[in-house]
Amino acid sequence: MNRDEATKLLTAHAVARDALLARLTTAAAESGRSLWQVGSFAEGRGDDWSDLDLVVTGGPCLLDEAALTMDYPPNGPAEGGYTGAAHLTGPLLVWVDWYTWPADTPVPVEARLLTGEDRPGDLPLTPALDRLGRGATPKSVDPDTSALAMIPIAAKFLARGRDGDAAGMAGMLNGRTDGDPLTRLRERLAAIGGPPSLTARITLTLQVAEVLKA
């Protein structure tokens, strides 16, 4: 893969991600939910690699299109929840961080309303979660599911030139600190197996990140 091919794939990924956001916004509106965008896009820092970070109230998160989901309560409010969702809507893996927010509670200050009734808060996402109280830490987390979620994040770190962060995440996933992080991420993915449609997109995500590495 050359740089032009990788750039086209990343552009197609961003288009698919944005189309997914439009569909999720429509689905939220039709079901009477309120939906906000937080994270890098809400803060004006989003780029083609950025994931979707969404706050929802009035019902659970919208997972009909998700190929893989992972609940991790400490990432969300105790009276709501957090679910990560992997989507196969484009050439690369599209990840959505869902924060199910308590009813009638102000949302993070940076939240950008997509549909529904706005109720702006006064704290950014992380301090807002700390003030609300986070969900309980589960007794166990499936390591393979976690790896499928984290490997694309590590790829994004590599693409942005954050080699130290990528190496740290690779170490978390395979318990090693030696060697090239990209090689270790690929080895961890190969050890998982998993649904071919999912692993193929993660493999391609790693490849594009390698070619476009900052």
C-alpha positions in Angstrom: 0.0 0.0 0.0 1.4 3.4 -0.9 0.6 6.7 0.7 -2.1 7.8 -1.8 -3.9 4.5 -1.3 -3.8 4.9 2.4 -5.0 8.4 2.3 -8.0 7.4 0.2 -8.9 4.7 2.6 -8.7 7.1 5.6 -10.8 9.6 3.7 -13.4 6.9 3.0 -13.3 6.0 6.6 -14.1 9.5 7.7 -17.0 9.8 5.2 -18.4 6.5 6.5 -18.0 7.6 10.1 -19.8 10.9 9.4 -22.6 9.1 7.7 -23.0 6.8 10.7 -23.3 9.8 12.9 -26.1 11.2 10.7 -27.9 7.8 10.9 -27.5 7.6 14.7 -28.8 11.2 15.0 -31.9 10.4 12.9 -32.5 7.2 14.9 -32.2 9.2 18.2 -34.6 11.8 17.0 -37.2 9.3 15.8 -37.1 7.4 19.1 -37.4 10.5 21.3 -33.8 10.4 22.6 -31.6 13.4 23.1 -28.1 13.1 21.7 -24.9 15.1 22.1 -21.5 14.9 20.6 -18.5 15.2 23.0 -14.8 14.5 22.6 -12.5 15.8 20.0 -15.2 16.9 17.5 -17.1 18.9 20.1 -13.9 20.5 21.1 -12.9 21.4 17.6 -10.0 19.0 17.4 -11.5 16.2 15.3 -9.7 14.8 12.3 -10.1 11.8 9.9 -8.8 9.4 12.6 -11.2 10.6 15.3 -13.8 8.3 16.8 -17.3 9.3 17.8 -18.1 10.2 21.4 -21.8 10.4 22.1 -24.0 11.2 25.1 -27.5 9.9 25.1 -30.6 10.3 27.3 -34.2 9.2 27.0 -33.3 5.6 26.2 -30.3 3.3 25.8 -27.5 3.8 23.3 -28.2 2.8 19.7 -26.4 -0.4 18.9 -28.4 -1.9 16.0 -25.5 -1.5 13.5 -22.7 -2.4 15.9 -20.6 -5.5 15.1 -19.0 -5.6 18.6 -19.9 -4.0 21.9 -18.1 -3.7 25.2 -19.7 -2.4 28.5 -17.3 -0.9 31.0 -19.2 0.9 33.7 -16.3 2.9 35.2 -16.1 4.9 32.0 -19.6 6.2 32.4 -21.9 7.6 35.1 -23.2 5.2 37.8 -26.8 6.0 37.0 -26.2 5.6 33.3 -23.5 3.6 31.7 -20.7 3.3 29.1 -20.7 1.1 26.0 -18.1 1.0 23.3 -19.3 -0.1 19.9 -17.3 -1.2 16.8 -18.9 -0.5 13.4 -18.0 -2.0 10.0 -19.6 0.8 8.0 -16.4 1.8 6.2 -13.1 0.4 5.1 -11.6 0.8 8.6 -13.1 0.2 12.0 -15.4 3.0 13.3 -15.5 3.1 17.1 -18.3 4.9 19.1 -18.0 5.7 22.8 -21.5 5.8 24.2 -22.2 7.6 27.5 -25.8 6.9 28.7 -26.5 9.9 30.8 -28.9 10.2 33.8 -32.2 11.8 33.0 -32.5 15.6 33.8 -28.8 15.8 34.6 -26.7 18.5 32.9 -24.4 17.2 30.2 -20.7 18.0 29.9 -20.0 21.7 29.1 -18.4 20.9 25.7 -21.3 18.7 24.6 -22.8 19.7 21.2 -26.5 19.0 20.8 -27.4 16.9 17.8 -31.0 16.3 18.5 -33.5 16.6 21.4 -33.6 18.9 24.5 -30.4 20.7 25.5 -29.3 21.0 29.1 -25.7 22.3 29.2 -23.6 21.7 32.2 -20.6 23.5 33.7 -17.9 20.8 33.7 -16.0 18.9 31.0 -16.7 15.2 30.5 -14.2 13.7 32.9 -14.9 16.1 35.9 -18.6 15.7 35.2 -18.3 11.9 35.5 -16.3 12.3 38.7 -18.9 14.5 40.2 -21.8 12.3 39.2 -20.0 9.1 40.3 -18.8 6.4 38.0 -20.1 2.9 37.5 -18.6 0.0 39.5 -15.5 -1.7 38.2 -16.4 -5.2 36.8 -14.9 -8.3 38.4 -13.5 -9.3 35.1 -13.2 -8.0 31.5 -12.7 -10.3 28.5 -9.1 -9.7 27.4 -9.8 -10.4 23.7 -12.7 -8.0 23.5 -10.6 -5.4 25.2 -7.8 -6.0 22.7 -10.2 -5.7 19.7 -11.2 -2.3 21.1 -7.8 -1.0 22.0 -5.7 -2.1 19.0 -7.3 0.5 16.7 -6.7 3.2 19.4 -3.1 2.2 19.4 -3.0 2.4 15.6 -4.4 6.0 15.9 -1.6 6.9 18.3 1.0 5.6 15.8 -0.6 7.5 13.0 -0.4 10.7 15.0 3.3 10.2 16.0 2.5 9.2 19.6 4.8 6.3 19.6 5.1 6.2 23.4 1.4 5.9 23.9 1.2 3.2 21.2 4.0 1.3 22.9 2.4 1.6 26.3 -0.9 0.3 25.0 0.8 -2.6 23.2 2.5 -3.5 26.4 -0.9 -3.5 28.2 -2.2 -5.9 25.6 0.6 -8.5 25.4 2.6 -7.9 28.5 5.8 -7.0 26.7 7.8 -3.8 26.5 10.4 -4.9 23.9 10.2 -4.7 20.2 8.3 -2.6 17.7 4.7 -1.7 19.0 3.2 -2.2 15.5 4.6 -5.8 15.4 3.3 -6.5 18.9 -0.2 -5.2 18.0 -0.3 -7.4 15.0 0.8 -10.4 17.0 -1.9 -9.8 19.6 -4.6 -9.4 16.9 -3.5 -12.7 15.2 -3.7 -14.5 18.6 -7.3 -13.4 19.1 -8.9 -14.6 15.9 -12.3 -13.2 16.1 -14.9 -12.4 13.3 -13.1 -12.1 10.0 -15.0 -9.0 9.0 -13.9 -7.3 12.2 -10.3 -8.4 12.3 -9.9 -7.5 8.6 -10.8 -3.9 9.3 -8.5 -3.8 12.3 -5.7 -5.2 10.2 -6.3 -2.6 7.5 -6.4 0.1 10.2 -3.0 -0.9 11.4 -1.7 -0.9 7.8 -3.0 2.6 7.0 -1.6 3.9 10.3 1.8 2.5 9.4 1.8 4.1 6.0 0.5 7.5 7.2 2.6 7.6 10.4 3.4 11.2 11.3 
